[in-house]
Amino acid sequence: MADVNGLEKQLNDVFGKQAPKMPKGLYDFLVQYAPILTLVGAVLTAWSALVLWQLAHSADTVVKWAMISAVHTVAKRLPPAI
């Protein structure tokens, strides 16, 4: 546990005390608009998931069509069954 506390203290020194401070204007902008940006990101993520699902569905339809076409092509070349 002492190792974890030492690591935590070192990381706090590097990322907490020595890290440059964010400008006040940027901080205020993020506080004000971060929820809106998060909602926009969520909507875009949902939209892209729907688009990817539709593309996968279309690709599946093309693959099924190609498989059926290949089966019919091979079946035409087979000799008749006795």
NUMARDREN-337634 format. One record per atom (N, C-alpha, C): x, y, z; atom name. Coordinates in nm, 2 decimals, padded with zeros to 4 digits. Atoms other than C-alpha are relative to their C-alpha. Layout:
# NUMARDREN-337634
(pt (X Y Z) 'CA');
...
***
This chain:
# NUMARDREN-337634
(pt (00.08 -00.12 00.00) 'N');
(pt (00.00 00.00 00.00) 'CA');
(pt (00.09 00.13 00.00) 'C');
(pt (-00.09 -00.12 00.00) 'N');
(pt (00.29 00.23 00.06) 'CA');
(pt (00.05 00.03 -00.14) 'C');
(pt (-00.04 -00.03 00.14) 'N');
(pt (00.40 00.19 -00.30) 'CA');
(pt (-00.11 00.08 -00.08) 'C');
(pt (00.11 -00.07 00.07) 'N');
(pt (00.06 00.30 -00.42) 'CA');
(pt (-00.01 00.15 00.05) 'C');
(pt (00.01 -00.14 -00.05) 'N');
(pt (00.06 00.61 -00.19) 'CA');
(pt (00.12 00.08 -00.05) 'C');
(pt (-00.11 -00.07 00.06) 'N');
(pt (00.41 00.70 -00.31) 'CA');
(pt (-00.02 00.03 -00.15) 'C');
(pt (00.03 -00.02 00.14) 'N');
(pt (00.30 00.66 -00.67) 'CA');
(pt (-00.10 00.11 -00.02) 'C');
(pt (00.11 -00.10 00.01) 'N');
(pt (-00.01 00.87 -00.61) 'CA');
(pt (00.06 00.14 00.03) 'C');
(pt (-00.07 -00.13 -00.03) 'N');
(pt (00.21 01.15 -00.45) 'CA');
(pt (00.08 00.05 -00.12) 'C');
(pt (-00.08 -00.04 00.12) 'N');
(pt (00.45 01.15 -00.75) 'CA');
(pt (-00.09 00.04 -00.11) 'C');
(pt (00.08 -00.04 00.11) 'N');
(pt (00.17 01.16 -01.00) 'CA');
(pt (-00.08 00.13 00.03) 'C');
(pt (00.06 -00.13 -00.04) 'N');
(pt (00.00 01.44 -00.80) 'CA');
(pt (00.09 00.11 -00.02) 'C');
(pt (-00.10 -00.11 00.02) 'N');
(pt (00.32 01.64 -00.81) 'CA');
(pt (00.01 00.03 -00.15) 'C');
(pt (-00.02 -00.02 00.14) 'N');
(pt (00.35 01.59 -01.19) 'CA');
(pt (-00.12 00.06 -00.06) 'C');
(pt (00.12 -00.04 00.07) 'N');
(pt (-00.01 01.62 -01.30) 'CA');
(pt (-00.08 00.11 00.08) 'C');
(pt (00.08 -00.09 -00.08) 'N');
(pt (-00.15 01.83 -01.02) 'CA');
(pt (00.07 00.14 00.02) 'C');
(pt (-00.07 -00.12 -00.04) 'N');
(pt (00.11 02.09 -00.92) 'CA');
(pt (00.08 00.06 -00.11) 'C');
(pt (-00.09 -00.05 00.11) 'N');
(pt (00.35 02.11 -01.22) 'CA');
(pt (-00.07 00.02 -00.13) 'C');
(pt (00.07 -00.01 00.13) 'N');
(pt (00.09 02.09 -01.50) 'CA');
(pt (-00.04 00.14 -00.02) 'C');
(pt (00.04 -00.14 00.02) 'N');
(pt (00.01 02.42 -01.66) 'CA');
(pt (-00.15 00.01 00.02) 'C');
(pt (00.14 -00.02 -00.03) 'N');
(pt (-00.32 02.57 -01.56) 'CA');
(pt (-00.08 00.04 -00.13) 'C');
(pt (00.09 -00.03 00.11) 'N');
(pt (-00.61 02.60 -01.81) 'CA');
(pt (-00.03 00.15 00.00) 'C');
(pt (00.05 -00.14 00.00) 'N');
(pt (-00.69 02.95 -01.92) 'CA');
(pt (-00.14 00.02 00.04) 'C');
(pt (00.13 -00.02 -00.06) 'N');
(pt (-00.99 03.10 -01.75) 'CA');
(pt (-00.11 00.00 -00.11) 'C');
(pt (00.10 00.00 00.11) 'N');
(pt (-01.17 03.16 -02.08) 'CA');
(pt (-00.04 -00.14 -00.05) 'C');
(pt (00.02 00.14 00.05) 'N');
(pt (-01.13 02.80 -02.20) 'CA');
(pt (-00.07 -00.08 00.11) 'C');
(pt (00.06 00.07 -00.11) 'N');
(pt (-01.23 02.67 -01.85) 'CA');
(pt (-00.15 00.04 00.00) 'C');
(pt (00.14 -00.04 00.00) 'N');
(pt (-01.55 02.88 -01.86) 'CA');
(pt (-00.08 -00.05 -00.12) 'C');
(pt (00.07 00.05 00.12) 'N');
(pt (-01.63 02.77 -02.22) 'CA');
(pt (-00.03 -00.15 00.02) 'C');
(pt (00.02 00.15 -00.02) 'N');
(pt (-01.59 02.40 -02.13) 'CA');
(pt (-00.11 -00.02 00.11) 'C');
(pt (00.11 00.02 -00.10) 'N');
(pt (-01.81 02.44 -01.82) 'CA');
(pt (-00.13 00.03 -00.05) 'C');
(pt (00.13 -00.04 00.05) 'N');
(pt (-02.08 02.61 -02.01) 'CA');
(pt (-00.05 -00.09 -00.12) 'C');
(pt (00.04 00.07 00.13) 'N');
(pt (-02.08 02.41 -02.34) 'CA');
(pt (00.03 -00.15 00.00) 'C');
(pt (-00.03 00.15 00.00) 'N');
(pt (-01.95 02.06 -02.24) 'CA');
(pt (-00.13 -00.09 00.00) 'C');
(pt (00.12 00.09 00.01) 'N');
(pt (-02.30 01.92 -02.18) 'CA');
(pt (-00.06 00.00 -00.14) 'C');
(pt (00.06 00.00 00.14) 'N');
(pt (-02.42 02.04 -02.52) 'CA');
(pt (00.09 -00.08 -00.09) 'C');
(pt (-00.09 00.08 00.09) 'N');
(pt (-02.11 01.90 -02.69) 'CA');
(pt (-00.01 -00.15 00.02) 'C');
(pt (00.02 00.14 -00.03) 'N');
(pt (-02.17 01.57 -02.51) 'CA');
(pt (-00.13 -00.05 -00.07) 'C');
(pt (00.13 00.05 00.07) 'N');
(pt (-02.53 01.55 -02.64) 'CA');
(pt (00.02 -00.01 -00.15) 'C');
(pt (-00.02 00.00 00.14) 'N');
(pt (-02.42 01.64 -02.99) 'CA');
(pt (00.08 -00.13 -00.04) 'C');
(pt (-00.08 00.12 00.02) 'N');
(pt (-02.15 01.36 -02.97) 'CA');
(pt (-00.09 -00.12 00.01) 'C');
(pt (00.08 00.12 -00.02) 'N');
(pt (-02.41 01.11 -02.84) 'CA');
(pt (-00.10 -00.02 -00.12) 'C');
(pt (00.09 00.01 00.12) 'N');
(pt (-02.65 01.19 -03.13) 'CA');
(pt (00.08 -00.04 -00.12) 'C');
(pt (-00.08 00.04 00.11) 'N');
(pt (-02.37 01.16 -03.38) 'CA');
(pt (00.04 -00.15 00.01) 'C');
(pt (-00.03 00.14 -00.02) 'N');
(pt (-02.27 00.83 -03.23) 'CA');
(pt (-00.11 -00.09 -00.03) 'C');
(pt (00.12 00.08 00.03) 'N');
(pt (-02.62 00.69 -03.25) 'CA');
(pt (-00.03 00.00 -00.15) 'C');
(pt (00.03 -00.01 00.15) 'N');
(pt (-02.66 00.81 -03.61) 'CA');
(pt (00.11 -00.09 -00.07) 'C');
(pt (-00.10 00.08 00.07) 'N');
(pt (-02.33 00.65 -03.71) 'CA');
(pt (-00.02 -00.15 00.02) 'C');
(pt (00.03 00.14 -00.03) 'N');
(pt (-02.43 00.32 -03.54) 'CA');
(pt (-00.11 -00.05 -00.09) 'C');
(pt (00.11 00.04 00.09) 'N');
(pt (-02.75 00.32 -03.74) 'CA');
(pt (00.05 -00.01 -00.14) 'C');
(pt (-00.05 00.00 00.14) 'N');
(pt (-02.57 00.40 -04.07) 'CA');
(pt (00.09 -00.13 -00.02) 'C');
(pt (-00.08 00.12 00.01) 'N');
(pt (-02.32 00.12 -04.00) 'CA');
(pt (-00.08 -00.13 00.00) 'C');
(pt (00.09 00.12 00.00) 'N');
(pt (-02.60 -00.13 -03.92) 'CA');
(pt (-00.07 -00.01 -00.14) 'C');
(pt (00.06 00.00 00.13) 'N');
(pt (-02.77 -00.03 -04.25) 'CA');
(pt (00.10 -00.05 -00.11) 'C');
(pt (-00.10 00.05 00.09) 'N');
(pt (-02.45 -00.08 -04.44) 'CA');
(pt (00.03 -00.15 00.01) 'C');
(pt (-00.02 00.14 -00.03) 'N');
(pt (-02.39 -00.42 -04.28) 'CA');
(pt (-00.12 -00.08 -00.06) 'C');
(pt (00.12 00.07 00.05) 'N');
(pt (-02.75 -00.52 -04.37) 'CA');
(pt (00.00 -00.01 -00.15) 'C');
(pt (-00.01 -00.01 00.15) 'N');
(pt (-02.70 -00.41 -04.73) 'CA');
(pt (00.11 -00.10 -00.05) 'C');
(pt (-00.11 00.10 00.04) 'N');
(pt (-02.37 -00.61 -04.75) 'CA');
(pt (-00.05 -00.14 00.01) 'C');
(pt (00.05 00.13 -00.02) 'N');
(pt (-02.54 -00.91 -04.61) 'CA');
(pt (-00.10 -00.04 -00.11) 'C');
(pt (00.09 00.03 00.11) 'N');
(pt (-02.81 -00.89 -04.88) 'CA');
(pt (00.07 -00.03 -00.12) 'C');
(pt (-00.08 00.03 00.12) 'N');
(pt (-02.55 -00.87 -05.15) 'CA');
(pt (00.07 -00.13 00.01) 'C');
(pt (-00.07 00.13 -00.02) 'N');
(pt (-02.36 -01.17 -05.01) 'CA');
(pt (-00.10 -00.11 -00.02) 'C');
(pt (00.11 00.10 00.02) 'N');
(pt (-02.69 -01.37 -04.99) 'CA');
(pt (-00.03 -00.02 -00.15) 'C');
(pt (00.03 00.01 00.14) 'N');
(pt (-02.77 -01.28 -05.35) 'CA');
(pt (00.12 -00.07 -00.08) 'C');
(pt (-00.11 00.06 00.07) 'N');
(pt (-02.42 -01.38 -05.46) 'CA');
(pt (00.01 -00.15 00.02) 'C');
(pt (00.00 00.14 -00.03) 'N');
(pt (-02.44 -01.71 -05.28) 'CA');
(pt (-00.11 -00.08 -00.08) 'C');
(pt (00.11 00.06 00.07) 'N');
(pt (-02.78 -01.79 -05.44) 'CA');
(pt (00.03 -00.01 -00.15) 'C');
(pt (-00.04 00.00 00.14) 'N');
(pt (-02.65 -01.69 -05.78) 'CA');
(pt (00.11 -00.11 -00.03) 'C');
(pt (-00.11 00.10 00.02) 'N');
(pt (-02.34 -01.91 -05.74) 'CA');
(pt (-00.06 -00.14 00.01) 'C');
(pt (00.06 00.13 -00.01) 'N');
(pt (-02.55 -02.21 -05.63) 'CA');
(pt (-00.08 -00.03 -00.13) 'C');
(pt (00.08 00.02 00.12) 'N');
(pt (-02.78 -02.17 -05.94) 'CA');
(pt (00.10 -00.03 -00.12) 'C');
(pt (-00.10 00.02 00.11) 'N');
(pt (-02.47 -02.14 -06.17) 'CA');
(pt (00.06 -00.14 00.01) 'C');
(pt (-00.06 00.13 -00.01) 'N');
(pt (-02.31 -02.45 -06.03) 'CA');
(pt (-00.10 -00.11 -00.03) 'C');
(pt (00.10 00.10 00.02) 'N');
(pt (-02.64 -02.64 -06.04) 'CA');
(pt (-00.03 -00.02 -00.15) 'C');
(pt (00.03 00.01 00.14) 'N');
(pt (-02.68 -02.57 -06.41) 'CA');
(pt (00.11 -00.08 -00.07) 'C');
(pt (-00.12 00.07 00.06) 'N');
(pt (-02.33 -02.72 -06.48) 'CA');
(pt (00.00 -00.15 00.04) 'C');
(pt (00.00 00.14 -00.04) 'N');
(pt (-02.40 -03.05 -06.30) 'CA');
(pt (-00.07 -00.09 -00.10) 'C');
(pt (00.08 00.09 00.09) 'N');
(pt (-02.50 -03.35 -06.50) 'CA');
(pt (-00.13 -00.04 00.07) 'C');
(pt (00.13 00.04 -00.06) 'N');
(pt (-02.86 -03.46 -06.45) 'CA');
(pt (00.01 -00.12 00.08) 'C');
(pt (00.00 00.11 -00.09) 'N');
(pt (-02.92 -03.70 -06.17) 'CA');
(pt (-00.07 -00.12 -00.07) 'C');
(pt (00.06 00.12 00.06) 'N');
(pt (-03.01 -04.06 -06.27) 'CA');
(pt (-00.10 -00.06 00.10) 'C');
***
